[in-house]
C-alpha cells in the first residue's frame, strides 16, 4: 500500500520533532503514512508547497517562519486560523488548501487535561502579544476564565489584540509596567521568546498566586529563568511546552486521519526534566 504523504515545512527544519511525533502516532493508530521534514527557502513557501501537492502531498504542518505565508496561501481559512492570523496545519482536498491553527487548542488541552488545571473561573496571564498568544486567545476565552490579561512590552499591541477578541469575552491588554496593579494569577503562561535565550521576561513574583501553574511555551530547556522565578514565588506547578507540542500535533493528525492518537506516553518520552 502506498503511504499517504504528509510533511512539516519550515526553515530551519532539521530540529523539528514533528516527524518523530507523527510517525509514532501513525504506528499507534495503524495508519499508513509517510511524514518528512520539508525545508523551504525564505520567500519560497508557495513554490515548495505547490511541488509537494503536485507529488501527492495531502497535508502539512507549518512552523517558523512560514505561518503567515501559509495564511496567505490558504484558499479556505477555518475560524481559529482566521482569528489567529496564522496557520500551523493545512490539508489539501478537492483542489483547496484548507488551513487551521491548532497551537492554542493544543496548549489549552495540555493545561486542562494533562495538567489538571481547568481555566473556568480562574485568572489567566499571557506574557507576550505575538503569534502564540494570538492562537491561544479564542480557545482560552472559550474556556471561560474569570479574567484573561495579555501583557507585552508594547502596551498598544496588547491592547489592540485584546480589542480584536472583545466579541468573545473581556480580555485586557496591558504593558508589563501595569502588572503591578493586577491581582495575582492562577495561570501565568510565558509566550515570549525570552526562554529561548536564557532570559527572564519582565514579570514580578507578585503575579504568581500561591499554588498557581506557571507554563513556559518553550520546551526542552529544563528549568528556565521564568519557571525558576515561578517556583521561588510559590507556584504549585511548573510545566514547559512539550505537552502543547504533542497535543497540537495530535489535533492535526486527527484532522487529517479521522482518529485522535493517545498522547501521554509520547509526552513523557519527550519531556526534559525541569531542574
C-alpha positions in Angstrom: 0.0 0.0 0.0 1.4 3.4 -1.0 1.5 5.6 2.1 -0.3 8.9 2.2 2.1 11.8 2.2 2.5 14.5 4.9 5.3 16.8 6.0 6.3 19.7 8.2 7.6 22.8 6.4 10.0 25.3 7.9 13.4 27.0 7.8 15.4 25.6 9.6 13.6 22.3 9.9 16.2 19.7 10.9 15.5 20.2 14.6 11.7 19.5 14.3 10.3 16.7 16.4 7.2 16.6 14.2 8.4 13.6 12.1 9.1 11.6 15.2 5.7 12.5 16.7 3.6 11.8 13.7 5.4 8.6 12.9 4.7 7.5 16.5 1.0 8.4 16.1 0.8 6.5 12.8 2.2 3.4 14.3 -0.1 3.6 17.3 -3.2 4.1 15.2 -2.2 1.7 12.3 -2.2 4.5 9.8 -0.1 4.1 6.6 1.6 7.4 6.1 4.9 9.0 5.3 5.9 12.1 7.1 9.1 14.1 6.4 10.7 17.4 7.1 10.5 19.9 4.2 13.0 22.7 4.0 11.8 25.7 2.1 13.8 28.8 1.3 12.6 32.0 2.8 10.4 33.5 0.2 9.8 30.2 -1.4 7.0 28.8 0.6 4.3 28.7 -2.2 6.7 27.1 -4.7 7.6 24.3 -2.3 4.0 23.7 -1.3 2.9 23.6 -4.9 5.6 21.0 -5.6 4.6 18.9 -2.6 0.9 19.0 -3.6 1.8 18.0 -7.2 3.6 15.0 -5.9 0.5 13.8 -4.0 1.0 15.5 -0.6 -2.1 15.5 1.5 -1.3 17.7 4.5 1.3 19.9 6.1 2.3 21.1 9.5 3.7 24.7 9.2 6.4 26.0 11.5 8.6 29.2 11.6 8.9 31.3 9.6 6.0 30.3 7.3 2.8 30.6 9.4 1.9 33.9 7.8 2.9 32.6 4.3 0.5 29.6 4.9 -2.2 32.1 5.9 -1.8 33.9 2.6 -1.6 30.6 0.6 -4.7 29.1 2.0 -7.9 29.0 -0.1 -10.1 28.3 2.9 -9.3 29.5 6.4 -11.1 27.9 9.3 -12.1 30.1 12.2 -9.1 29.5 14.5 -6.6 30.3 11.8 -8.5 33.3 10.6 -8.7 34.8 14.1 -5.1 33.9 14.9 -3.9 35.4 11.7 -1.6 32.5 11.2 -1.7 28.8 10.1 0.1 25.8 11.6 -1.7 23.0 9.7 -3.0 22.5 6.2 -4.8 19.8 4.2 -5.3 19.6 0.5 -8.7 18.3 -0.7 -10.9 19.0 -3.7 -8.4 21.4 -5.1 -8.4 23.5 -2.0 -5.8 24.3 0.6 -7.7 24.3 3.9 -6.0 25.8 6.9 -6.3 25.7 10.6 -4.3 26.6 13.7 -4.1 24.1 16.5 -1.5 25.8 18.6 -4.0 27.4 21.0 -6.2 24.3 21.4 -3.1 22.2 21.9 -1.9 24.5 24.7 -5.4 24.5 26.3 -5.6 20.7 26.2 -2.3 20.3 27.8 -3.2 22.7 30.6 -6.7 21.5 31.3 -6.5 17.8 30.6 -2.9 16.8 31.1 -2.0 19.1 33.9 -5.5 19.1 35.5 -5.9 22.9 35.6 -9.3 24.0 34.2 -9.4 27.7 33.3 -13.1 28.3 34.2 -13.3 30.9 36.8 -9.5 31.4 37.0 -7.3 34.5 36.5 -5.0 33.9 33.5 -2.0 35.9 32.4 -0.4 35.6 28.9 3.0 37.2 28.6 3.7 38.4 25.0 1.4 39.5 22.2 2.8 37.6 19.3 1.5 34.7 17.2 1.5 32.2 20.1 -0.8 34.4 22.1 -3.0 35.2 19.2 -3.5 31.5 18.7 -4.4 31.0 22.3 -6.9 33.8 22.7 -10.0 32.2 21.3 -9.6 28.7 23.0 -8.7 30.4 26.3 -11.7 32.7 26.2 -14.0 29.8 25.3 -12.7 28.1 28.5 -14.5 30.9 30.5 -11.7 32.3 32.7 -12.6 34.9 35.3 -10.0 37.2 33.7 -7.7 37.0 30.7 -4.9 39.5 30.7 -2.3 39.9 27.9 0.9 41.8 28.9 3.5 42.9 26.5 6.4 45.3 26.2 4.3 47.1 23.7 1.1 48.0 25.6 -0.6 49.3 22.5 -0.1 45.9 20.7 -1.5 44.1 23.7 -4.5 46.4 23.9 -5.2 46.0 20.2 -5.0 42.3 20.5 -7.5 42.3 23.4 -9.8 44.6 21.5 -9.8 42.3 18.5 -11.1 39.4 20.6 -13.6 41.5 22.6 -16.5 39.8 20.9 -15.5 36.5 22.6 -15.1 37.8 26.1 -13.5 40.6 28.0 -9.7 40.2 27.7 -7.5 43.0 28.9 -4.3 44.2 27.2 -1.6 46.0 29.2 2.1 46.8 29.3 4.4 45.0 31.7 4.6 48.0 33.9 0.8 47.8 34.5 1.1 44.3 36.0 1.8 45.9 39.4 -1.8 46.9 39.6 -3.2 43.4 38.9 -4.2 40.8 41.4 -2.1 37.5 41.2 -2.9 34.9 38.6 -3.8 31.3 38.8 -2.1 30.6 35.4 0.9 32.6 34.1 2.0 31.5 30.6 5.2 32.8 29.1 4.7 33.1 25.3 7.7 35.4 24.8 10.9 34.3 23.2 12.9 35.1 26.4 13.4 31.5 27.4 14.9 30.6 24.1 17.8 32.9 25.0 18.0 32.0 28.7 16.4 35.3 29.7 13.6 36.3 32.0 10.5 38.2 30.8 9.8 41.3 32.9 7.2 39.7 35.2 7.1 40.2 39.0 6.9 37.4 41.6 3.8 39.1 42.8 2.0 38.0 39.6 2.1 34.4 40.7 -0.8 33.4 43.0 0.1 30.8 45.7 -0.1 27.3 44.2 -0.6 28.6 40.6 0.5 27.0 37.4 3.5 28.6 35.6 3.7 27.4 31.9 6.6 28.2 29.6 5.7 27.6 25.9 9.4 26.9 25.2 10.3 23.3 25.6 13.3 21.2 26.1 15.1 23.9 28.0 14.8 22.5 31.5 14.1 24.9 34.3 14.1 28.2 32.5 14.6 31.5 34.4 10.8 32.1 34.1 10.0 28.7 35.7 12.6 29.2 38.4 11.2 32.6 39.3 7.7 31.0 39.4 8.9 28.3 41.8 10.6 30.9 44.1 7.3 32.9 44.0 5.3 30.0 45.3 3.9 28.4 42.1 2.5 25.0 42.9 3.2 23.5 39.4 5.5 24.4 36.5 5.5 23.0 33.0 7.1 23.6 29.7 5.6 23.4 26.2 6.3 19.8 25.3 2.7 18.9 26.0 1.5 21.7 23.8 3.8 20.5 21.0 2.4 16.9 21.2 -1.3 18.0 21.7 -1.3 20.3 18.7 0.2 17.6 16.6 -2.5 15.2 17.8 -5.2 17.7 16.7 -3.6 17.9 13.2 -3.3 14.1 12.9 -7.0 13.7 13.9 -8.0 16.3 11.4 -6.1 14.5 8.6 -6.8 10.9 9.5 -10.1 10.9 11.5 -8.5 9.2 14.6 -7.1 11.0 17.6 -4.0 9.3 19.0 -3.2 9.0 22.7 -0.6 11.5 23.8 0.5 10.7 27.4 3.3 8.2 26.6 4.8 10.4 23.9 4.7 13.5 26.1 6.5 11.5 28.8 9.1 10.3 26.3 9.9 13.8 25.1 9.9 15.5 28.4 13.1 17.0 29.6 13.3 17.1 33.5 12.6 20.6 34.8 15.6 21.1 37.1 
